[in-house]
Amino acid sequence: MATLIAIPIMLIVSVLQMASISRLPLLNGNADLILLTILSWGLNEKAKNVYFWAAIAGLLVSFISALPFPVPVLIYLIVAWISRQVHGRIWQSPILAMLIVTFFSTLMQHVITIIFLQVTDVPVYFLVSMKEVTVPSLVFNLLLAVPLYLVVSNLSRWVYQEGDYE
């Protein structure tokens, strides 16, 4: 069931991303609900299929953004791998792990995107884009990280619920 639920959840999150979150920019930065959902699912102790969630998210973002196919899929698969690695090491403090992974994953996502745009001859200035896009996006992502982690934790408890047999 957890594998099947990934598609509708990611569709809902991507619609929320496009319809509401993208309308609330700070300078030129926005929160990335899809990234935060993958991180939250990856940091969950019961989640086993985070790479499938990341692949679905990467395909969706490839369809709705201007980035070509392999870039979002690669970014989200790396983010899923990072979240699973951190989960194994910082398992007693999931909120702290979520904040740490959100910080580094947002930076990694933006740096990869900026480098790819520069390689493809899009006139993007690294320092300007870091200041006007990455830092505001980082602030938004850190503000939304804990509430989204709690929502995804409740979702995972529902998906992986164990029957009470007495």
QUIFENBEL-V811816 format. One record per backbone hydrogen bond with DSSP energy under -1.0 kcal/mol. NH is the residue of the N-H (numbers start at 1). CO is the residue of the C=O. E is the energy in kcal/mol with one decimal. If there is no record, write none. Layout:
nh=(NH:NH)
co=(CO:CO)
e=(E:E)
This chain:
nh=(5:9:10:11:12:13:14:15:16:17:18:19:20:21:22:23:24:26:28:29:36:37:38:39:40:41:42:43:53:54:55:56:57:58:59:60:61:62:63:64:65:71:73:74:75:76:77:78:79:80:81:82:83:84:85:86:87:88:89:90:97:98:99:100:101:102:103:104:105:106:107:108:109:110:111:112:113:114:115:116:117:118:119:120:121:122:124:129:130:131:132:133:134:135:137:138:139:140:141:142:143:144:145:148:149:150:151:152:153:154:155:156:157:158:159:160)
co=(1:5:6:7:8:9:10:11:12:13:14:15:16:16:17:20:21:29:132:26:32:33:34:35:36:37:38:39:49:50:51:52:53:54:55:56:57:58:59:60:61:68:69:70:71:72:73:74:75:76:77:78:79:80:81:82:83:84:86:86:93:94:95:96:97:98:99:100:101:102:103:104:105:106:107:108:109:110:111:112:113:114:115:116:118:117:122:125:126:127:128:129:129:130:133:134:135:136:137:138:139:140:141:144:145:146:147:148:149:150:151:152:153:154:155:156)
e=(-2.2:-1.9:-2.6:-2.1:-2.5:-2.7:-2.4:-2.1:-2.5:-2.4:-2.4:-3.1:-2.1:-1.9:-1.7:-1.1:-1.6:-2.2:-2.1:-2.5:-2.1:-2.2:-2.2:-2.4:-2.5:-2.5:-2.5:-1.9:-1.7:-2.3:-2.2:-2.5:-2.4:-2.6:-2.2:-2.4:-2.7:-2.0:-1.6:-1.8:-1.6:-1.0:-1.1:-2.4:-2.5:-2.7:-2.1:-2.2:-2.4:-2.2:-2.1:-2.6:-2.5:-2.0:-2.2:-2.6:-2.1:-1.3:-1.1:-3.2:-2.2:-2.4:-2.2:-2.4:-2.8:-2.3:-2.1:-2.2:-2.6:-2.2:-1.9:-2.4:-2.8:-2.3:-2.5:-2.4:-2.1:-2.7:-2.6:-2.5:-2.4:-2.4:-2.4:-1.9:-1.3:-2.8:-1.9:-2.6:-2.3:-2.2:-2.9:-2.0:-2.0:-2.2:-1.9:-2.6:-2.1:-2.4:-2.8:-2.4:-2.0:-2.0:-1.0:-2.0:-2.1:-2.2:-2.0:-2.6:-2.3:-2.0:-2.1:-2.6:-2.0:-1.8:-2.6:-2.8)
